[in-house]
Amino acid sequence: MQALWAAADSAVVRGLDQEAPPLNLAILQARMTSSRLPGKVMAPVLGEPMIGRQIERLRRARGVGKLLVATSTHESDDPLAAYCEGLGVEVFRGPLDDVLERFRAALARHPDADTVVRLTADCPLTDPELIDEVIAHHHEVGADYTSNTLGTRTYPHGLDAEVIRAGALVDAAERAEEAYEREHVTPYIYRRPEVYRLAGVARHTSLAHLRWTVDYPQDMAFVRDVYARLYPFDPEFTSDDIVALEVNSSKAPA
């Protein structure tokens, strides 16, 4: 916090020639045609679609300058797109399977974006403070790619966050040829440490054994239970609050 205040004070002294802060464009990828749990992003969690609960948490990430939902042009995603637009969230629609191209085209709408924060819509317990930490570390070290899953995982499954320099994402979209790299967006970058500067954020004490993502009915039941127990008392409940629950992980297979 001291560094933030010092930077603000310096901006006042130097005046209008101060460089603008980087624009971090968060792109939340979502689709209705999940192979393991179709329609999960619109499934109700405490009376709201699951993706709406995730967006509510993402809006608390201070480092995110713009939030965009990237879904497909397939008709099955029409209700999803309409719902997100109704929340006041920008929606971009692109290829269903070539998700890397979907990200590139969404980024092209925002040429002033310095970085892309990649998020997936199966993480309704996403942690806005952790996202801010990954963004801050990315800029501090001048990385091309930063995540909290690089190397050995230390965070619960379902808190994944990736930050990518905009130019690196465009480069990957132009060069990646493997279907896996096109579908999962970032492998072309993190598989090439000799080309891109990679950085990571990790916990001192691992919580990698906890499962908070939603792929199976057991996962959905766990998330609904978390919201029922915590949200009515504190809509901004934290990851620490979830860890403290007696049942703090889905029992679905990893």
C-alpha positions, -999 to +999 in steps of 0.1 A: +000+000+000+029+024+007+042+020-029+007+028-043+005+060-022+041+070-032+033+066-068+001+086-065+021+114-047+047+114-075+020+117-101+008+149-085+043+164-084+051+155-120+018+165-134+001+155-166+031+140-183+028+109-160+023+077-180-012+062-178-014+030-159-016-002-179-050-014-191-056-050-180-084-065-201-100-095-183-115-120-207-138-146-192-143-175-216-176-192-214-198-216-233-229-237-228-217-269-244-194-282-216-187-319-224-189-330-187-216-307-174-236-290-202-252-256-193-233-253-161-225-216-165-262-208-164-271-232-137-285-215-106-263-208-076-283-192-048-309-178-073-285-165-099-267-182-129-233-194-119-215-171-143-234-141-127-219-151-093-185-153-108-188-119-125-200-104-092-167-115-076-146-105-106-159-069-104-141-066-071-107-071-087-092-036-086-065-044-112-090-053-139-096-022-160-122-039-183-141-072-181-154-089-212-171-123-217-159-142-247-183-169-259-190-185-292-213-177-322-231-210-318-268-206-311-265-226-279-246-196-264-274-171-272-289-172-237-255-169-221-247-138-242-280-122-236-277-127-198-242-112-196-252-083-217-281-078-193-256-075-165-239-047-184-209-068-194-194-065-228-198-098-248-176-109-277-186-139-298-161-159-319-152-194-329-164-222-306-133-244-308-105-220-317-106-202-284-072-186-290-086-169-321-116-159-300-093-142-275-072-125-303-103-111-319-117-099-286-084-082-278-085-065-312-116-046-300-094-030-273-061-019-289-053+001-258-051-030-237-016-038-224-024-072-209-050-099-211-062-116-179-075-150-190-103-165-168-126-194-173-163-195-164-161-227-143-146-209-113-175-193-093-153-190-062-127-170-080-106-148-057-104-111-068-075-104-044-055-132-059-062-120-094-049-085-084-017-102-070-010-120-102-016-088-122+007-068-100+035-094-101+032-096-139+039-059-142+065-058-115+088-083-132+079-073-168+068-108-178+052-120-210+031-145-191+023-149-154+001-173-136-006-190-103-004-225-118+031-223-134+053-252-122+039-267-090+003-258-082-002-243-047-037-228-050-071-246-050-083-259-084-108-231-094-086-201-085-066-201-117-055-168-132-033-160-162-020-126-172-005-123-207+012-094-225-011-084-253+016-087-279+025-122-268-011-134-271-013-120-306+020-137-315+007-170-302-025-166-322-005-161-353+019-190-347+002-217-328-009-247-350-017-275-326-053-280-318-045-282-280-028-248-282-057-233-300-083-246-276-065-238-244-052-204-254-019-201-235+001-234-239+020-220-270+034-193-247+042-212-215+057-242-234+084-218-248+104-203-219+132-197-243+110-173-262+087-157-236+095-145-201+075-165-176+066-157-140+046-173-113+028-166-080+027-193-053+015-198-018+040-208+010+015-235+022-001-254-006-038-258-009-036-277-042-056-306-027-087-284-026-112-286-055-133-255-061-138-256-099-171-269-115-168-298-139-191-324-123-224-325-104-205-330-071-186-298-078-219-279-084-233-292-051-202-281-033-203-246-047-240-242-039-233-253-004-205-227+000-228-199-012-256-210+010-234-210+041-213-179+034-231-155+010-261-145+031-238-133+059-211-118+037-215-115-001-178-107-003-167-139+014-130-147+009-109-178+001-100-180+038-136-182+046-140-212+023-110-229+037-123-225+072-155-245+064-159-280+077-164-292+042-140-271+021-135-291-011-156-309-037-153-346-035-154-350-073-125-368-090-095-346-099 
